[in-house]
Amino acid sequence: MKFSGFMHFLSYLALTIFIGSKIKRIRFDKVVAAYLVVVISINSYFLYELFGVVKAQIIDTAEVNLFAAKSISLLVLSLISFVVYLSSDTKQAILFLFTTLCFVFSDVLYYISNYYIYNWSFVMLNHVLHLVGLFLLFNFIIGENRLRKRQLVTDKMNSELIPSRTIFSLPRQ
């Protein structure tokens, strides 16, 4: 269970680093900035409260620390994917935002079924959401590769259109 949680943490961290490189220079107006501050505050408060409850339920401190690291990395991933969506507003950004939301809800259902109420429907929905998130992530990666390939082809075509030798001509006088 600890190894699985650690691998989830590493994967969320790697996705955060990858999607963080997609952030373009953005400027938010006051309404969007206020909205982001409110969303970050509410999510941080819920995470803090959940950490307090889980800390009382779990005896092993390593598992509690792993829970905190995984949850914080997932929170940062969701916020960065939301910022990327707001900055670029592309199909790829929406796809990654949905991927992140599937992972968030899957982890919440995992916490509910393991630490509060065990119900087979929560476990099934947890697995379905995680699989949907993986499917969306797979589609995101395919789309990114297509965009990269298209960019390479257009760069190659542009470089072939520009002659390698420049011929200088003097104007007539």
C-alpha positions as CSV (number, residue, x, y, z in Angstrom):
1,M,0.0,0.0,0.0
2,K,2.9,2.4,0.8
3,F,4.7,1.5,-2.4
4,S,1.5,2.2,-4.4
5,G,1.0,5.5,-2.7
6,F,4.6,6.5,-3.3
7,M,4.3,5.6,-7.0
8,H,1.1,7.7,-7.3
9,F,2.9,10.6,-5.6
10,L,5.8,10.3,-8.1
11,S,3.4,10.1,-11.1
12,Y,1.4,13.2,-9.9
13,L,4.7,15.0,-9.4
14,A,5.9,14.1,-12.9
15,L,2.6,15.2,-14.4
16,T,2.9,18.5,-12.5
17,I,6.3,19.2,-13.8
18,F,5.3,18.3,-17.4
19,I,2.1,20.4,-17.4
20,G,3.9,23.2,-15.6
21,S,6.1,23.6,-18.6
22,K,3.0,24.4,-20.7
23,I,2.1,27.5,-18.8
24,K,2.4,30.5,-21.0
25,R,2.8,34.1,-19.8
26,I,-0.6,35.0,-18.6
27,R,-2.4,37.9,-17.1
28,F,-5.5,37.4,-15.1
29,D,-8.1,40.0,-14.6
30,K,-9.2,40.7,-11.0
31,V,-12.3,38.5,-11.2
32,V,-10.3,35.4,-12.4
33,A,-7.5,36.1,-9.8
34,A,-10.1,36.3,-7.0
35,Y,-11.7,33.1,-8.2
36,L,-8.4,31.3,-8.2
37,V,-7.6,32.6,-4.7
38,V,-11.0,31.4,-3.5
39,V,-10.6,27.9,-5.1
40,I,-7.1,27.5,-3.7
41,S,-8.2,28.6,-0.3
42,I,-11.2,26.2,-0.2
43,N,-9.2,23.3,-1.5
44,S,-6.4,23.9,1.0
45,Y,-8.9,24.1,3.9
46,F,-10.5,20.8,2.9
47,L,-7.2,19.2,2.5
48,Y,-6.1,20.4,6.0
49,E,-9.3,19.1,7.6
50,L,-9.1,15.8,5.8
51,F,-5.5,15.5,6.9
52,G,-6.5,16.1,10.5
53,V,-9.2,13.4,10.3
54,V,-7.0,10.9,8.5
55,K,-4.1,11.6,11.0
56,A,-6.4,10.5,13.8
57,Q,-7.4,7.3,12.0
58,I,-4.1,6.1,10.7
59,I,-1.5,4.9,13.2
60,D,1.5,4.6,10.9
61,T,3.2,8.1,10.5
62,A,4.8,7.1,7.2
63,E,1.4,6.4,5.7
64,V,0.1,9.7,7.0
65,N,3.1,11.6,5.5
66,L,2.6,9.7,2.2
67,F,-1.1,10.7,2.3
68,A,-0.2,14.3,2.7
69,A,2.5,14.3,0.0
70,K,0.2,12.6,-2.5
71,S,-2.7,14.9,-1.7
72,I,-0.6,18.0,-1.9
73,S,0.9,16.9,-5.2
74,L,-2.5,16.2,-6.6
75,L,-3.8,19.6,-5.4
76,V,-0.9,21.3,-7.1
77,L,-1.5,19.3,-10.3
78,S,-5.1,20.2,-10.4
79,L,-4.4,23.9,-9.8
80,I,-1.7,24.0,-12.4
81,S,-3.8,22.2,-15.0
82,F,-6.6,24.7,-14.3
83,V,-4.2,27.6,-14.8
84,V,-2.9,26.0,-18.1
85,Y,-6.5,25.7,-19.2
86,L,-7.2,29.3,-18.4
87,S,-4.1,30.5,-20.2
88,S,-4.3,28.4,-23.4
89,D,-8.0,27.3,-23.7
90,T,-7.2,24.5,-26.1
91,K,-8.6,21.0,-26.5
92,Q,-5.4,19.5,-25.1
93,A,-5.7,21.7,-21.9
94,I,-9.3,20.7,-21.4
95,L,-8.4,17.0,-21.9
96,F,-5.6,17.3,-19.3
97,L,-8.0,19.2,-16.9
98,F,-10.5,16.4,-17.1
99,T,-7.7,13.8,-16.6
100,T,-6.7,15.6,-13.4
101,L,-10.3,15.8,-12.2
102,C,-10.8,12.1,-12.7
103,F,-7.7,11.4,-10.7
104,V,-8.8,13.8,-7.9
105,F,-12.3,12.2,-7.6
106,S,-10.8,8.7,-7.8
107,D,-8.4,9.5,-4.9
108,V,-11.2,11.0,-2.9
109,L,-13.3,7.9,-3.3
110,Y,-10.3,5.8,-2.4
111,Y,-9.9,7.7,0.8
112,I,-13.6,7.4,1.6
113,S,-13.7,3.6,1.0
114,N,-10.5,2.9,2.9
115,Y,-10.8,5.2,5.9
116,Y,-14.5,5.9,6.4
117,I,-17.2,3.8,4.8
118,Y,-16.4,0.7,2.8
119,N,-19.0,0.3,0.0
120,W,-18.3,-1.7,-3.1
121,S,-19.9,1.0,-5.3
122,F,-17.3,3.5,-4.1
123,V,-14.6,1.1,-4.9
124,M,-16.0,0.4,-8.3
125,L,-16.5,4.1,-9.1
126,N,-12.9,4.7,-7.8
127,H,-11.5,2.2,-10.3
128,V,-13.7,3.4,-13.2
129,L,-12.7,7.0,-12.6
130,H,-9.0,6.1,-12.5
131,L,-9.3,4.1,-15.7
132,V,-11.2,7.0,-17.4
133,G,-8.4,9.3,-16.2
134,L,-5.7,7.0,-17.7
135,F,-7.7,6.8,-20.9
136,L,-7.9,10.6,-21.1
137,L,-4.2,10.9,-20.3
138,F,-3.4,8.5,-23.1
139,N,-5.4,10.6,-25.5
140,F,-3.7,13.7,-24.2
141,I,-0.3,12.2,-24.9
142,I,-1.3,11.1,-28.4
143,G,-2.6,14.6,-29.1
144,E,0.7,16.1,-27.8
145,N,2.7,13.8,-30.1
146,R,0.5,14.8,-33.1
147,L,1.1,18.5,-32.3
148,R,4.8,17.9,-32.0
149,K,5.0,16.0,-35.2
150,R,2.9,18.6,-37.0
151,Q,5.3,21.3,-35.7
152,L,8.3,19.4,-36.8
153,V,6.9,19.0,-40.3
154,T,6.1,22.7,-40.6
155,D,9.5,23.7,-39.3
156,K,11.1,21.4,-41.9
157,M,9.0,22.7,-44.7
158,N,9.8,26.3,-43.7
159,S,13.6,25.5,-43.6
160,E,13.4,24.0,-47.1
161,L,11.7,27.1,-48.5
162,I,14.5,29.4,-47.2
163,P,17.6,29.0,-49.4
164,S,20.7,28.1,-47.5
165,R,22.9,30.6,-49.5
166,T,22.0,34.2,-49.5
167,I,22.8,36.0,-52.7
168,F,23.6,39.6,-52.2
169,S,22.9,42.1,-55.0
170,L,24.1,45.6,-55.2
171,P,21.5,48.2,-56.2
172,R,22.1,50.1,-59.4
173,Q,23.3,53.6,-59.2
